[in-house]
Structure formats: C-alpha cells, structure tokens
C-alpha cells in the first residue's frame, strides 16, 4: 500500500478535491445527504467567507499516491477565544475512508498545528460557529440525515475515540408526529396571551413582507445565543450574507415573531425538509437542481426547526410556548406530519422540555469531542 502524503490545500484543484471527496467516499451509501455545493465553495473561500477574517484556518488533504483519501480543516477562532477565554483549537469537516492510518495522519497534523499556535486543547468536529455542522453522530443512523447536520459514516466514532478523544458535549435530535388537531392546552395558552394584548405575534405570507425582519432576527439571535456552546456573534456583514443565503429557502409561514412595545423579543424559524430535493439534484442547484429542491420542499410533510430564541428578560413568561404553539398550528394547517428539532444541546432543558411536551422523542445523538494537547 502506498504511503500517505498530507498536503495543504492551496490551489483551486486542491480545494475541488477537498470539497468533492465526501461524494466519492459515500458513493455507495444511498442514505448519504450531499451538501449544497454552491454553499461549499463559498464556505471555504477566504474572500467570500468573512469568518476567515477572525480565524486562523488550515485545510489539509491526505493522498495515497494520486488518490485523495481524506481531508480535515483546522480552526483557531480568535473571536471565540477572546469571548470564552478558552485556548481551544478546533477540527472540522473531517472525512476519510475507514482507514485508521489516514485518520491518525490527519488529526495528528491538526493537533500539532494547534499546539504550535498556543492552543491547550482541541475540540470537534466544530466549525467556525454552531451554525456549521457539528459533532460526530453516535446514535440513530437508521433515521434519515437532514440539512446542516453531520453526514459521516458510523466508523468515524471509533476512529476518533481510538485517538484518545473523549466527550465534550452532546447534542440531541428530536422527532415527533404533528397532531392532526391543535391541542387544547396550546389553544388555551394562545387565548390567554392574546387576551392580555401585551404581546404582538407577527406572521408572514410572503418573502417580501419577511425580508425587512431578517436582519433584526439575526441581531436578536446574537443576543439570545450567547450562552450556547461554540456560538460566535455574527458581524454586520455576516448577517447580510446569512440573510441572503437563507431567504430563498425560507417558507414565510413558518417564521413566527413576537414583539412587545414594538421591540422584537422572540422568534422561531422552521423550514420544510429540503433533503429529498438536495439528494435528487446531488447537491447541485444549477442549472436545474433548484427546481427539484423547490418541488420537493412543497411536497414535504416534515418540518425542521432551524432557529429560535427569546430575550433573556422575557424567558419564563410563556413566549417560547407561544412561539411553539404558533409553529405547531401552522404545521397542522399546512398538513405537515412530522416535526424535527434539528440539533439541541443536551443541557438545554427548556427547549428539550417543549419538544417532549408534544410527544417528541430523541432519535439521534451527536458528540463534540475534546483532547488535551
């Protein structure tokens, strides 16, 4: 067997190898969900991804001869280090065949790089922020993969644990049936809150109406996500870029906001599951893939919850219940059958309680690992 060569990604050809390697690795896996490649090219572009402005980054490829057999990204997020006062490097977007030697060569190079740059620990898989796919899935491989979650093979868990990595934190994914009729308990909550006229619920039926609220929602996200592990507040430019990226795929009726005295205090955002459309077009939106994604999203009966938050001073006042009730009501009206929580930190007991209140069960677990350097 040919020796392993580790090469830093420098040229556009190197980056193409990096981006499309997972497609080769998972060629025979019918359940694998490809990324949206247009977004991948932007994610790894130092000129287009503003996160490179506050992070030291290295991308590595592993080759046996001329064949690419593995990849990894290392990140030192200087903004997060300053906020959290943690000298922690990160590894992410690691993929390889079931080859312990390749995995070791990749991860050890990132460990050396992080240590040489003053890091005391390495954690991952973890990207620039919690908005990137994070963790290795450790349970629930029998359930379909979903957008923006890790999409690796089960053997990655044994490969990382063989390198001496241990649990940092787990994230869970809930799945549950949407009832055909709106539960009476939520009906009473809505009636009680609406009767006070203290809060204003904002709902949308068009992207034109939604568009002016996207940046304020992201600003509220910056404020409400400060306690979430690995979250890095978005810069003004990042807010604009994220808004432009996600507005085309948002269904306005699944965006719910709450105001008090003209101040935005809470939000919840869901999207119909785009995964079947992304698989159908193999992650390639152009020239015709976008039509497959849009068609499948209209057919979807699964609602994936992407984001939600409530200003700290209004927590415990039923705002989260109000938002959840409105999303659930919309799901029933739209004949959705399944609700998917996306990823929830294991210690986010308030959010977990809301999903369990409507009968959702944990079906997947993802683990972020750590190792002292």
Secondary structure, 3 states (H helix, E strand, C coil): CCCEEEEECCCHHHHHHHHHHHHHHCCCCCCCCCCCHHHHHHHCCCCCCHHHHHEEEEEEEEEECCEEEEEEEEEEEHHHHHHHCCCEEEEEEEEECCCHHHHHHHHHHHHHHHHHCCCCEEEECCCCCCCCCCCEEEECCCCCCCCCCCCCCCHHHHHHHHCCCEEEEEEEEEEEECCCCCCHHHHHHHHHHHHHCCCEEECCCCHHHHHHHHHHHHHHHHHHCCCCCCCCCCCHHHHHHHHHHHHCCCCHHHEEEEEECCEEEEEEEEEECCHHHHHHCCCCCCCCHHHHHHHHHHHCCEEEEEEEEECHHHCCCCHHHHHHHHHHHHHHHCCCCEEECCCEECCCHHHHHHHHHCCCEEEEEEEEEEEEC
